[in-house]
Amino acid sequence: MVEKAKKSVAKDSKEKDSGFRKGDFVVYPTHGVGKVLGVEIQEVSGHSLQLIIIHFEKDRMTLRVPVAKAKNSGLRKLSSRKVMDAALQTLKGRSRVKRAMWSRRAQEYEAKINSGDPVSIAEVVRDLHRNADQPDQSYSERQIYQAALDRLVRELAAIDGIDEQSAHQRLHQVLKAVAA
């Protein structure tokens, strides 16, 4: 009986191609860039599920996302070069800090970071970036800024095929050029 279920799931899995392959870099909105370790079928609570196994090196975490829920969860392939260029262009723009209370702005920034959209994340980096001549940030501002910067750095590094330090330097140069 179990073998028949596995065969039917295997047949269904061929029909339901996840589009993700072992070794692909993907973006999960709340965790950032991860690497697909594979797509496999596992039995969970008596049901066979096809799962995408994603490893997040920075967080030392492995995530299993059901193929059926991958799209709804926001899992996506890396952005295109065009989208990343738009994000870098956003960094060059003028900061648009609203005059709302910090708690409200912090919620908006967190939502933008967790959206997984590089342009929205770049907006957060742009708005919270401080130059040497500007006043210091609060602890929570620095935390949100660092989270957004890390997400952007990881995706840029994966798209360009460079290490994170080189991607960080590239973003820093863009931000520095804006200040000049």
Salt bridges, closest charged atoms under 4 A:
ASP17 OD2 - ARG21 NH2 2.85
GLU57 OE1 - HIS55 NE2 3.43
ASP85 OD1 - ARG81 NH1 2.77
GLU108 OE1 - LYS98 NZ 3.39
GLU123 OE1 - LYS112 NZ 2.75
ASP127 OD1 - ARG126 NE 3.01
GLU141 OE2 - ARG130 NH2 3.51
GLU155 OE2 - ARG76 NH1 3.07
ASP160 OD1 - ARG81 NH2 2.05
ASP160 OD2 - ARG170 NH1 2.50
GLU164 OE1 - LYS58 NZ 3.40
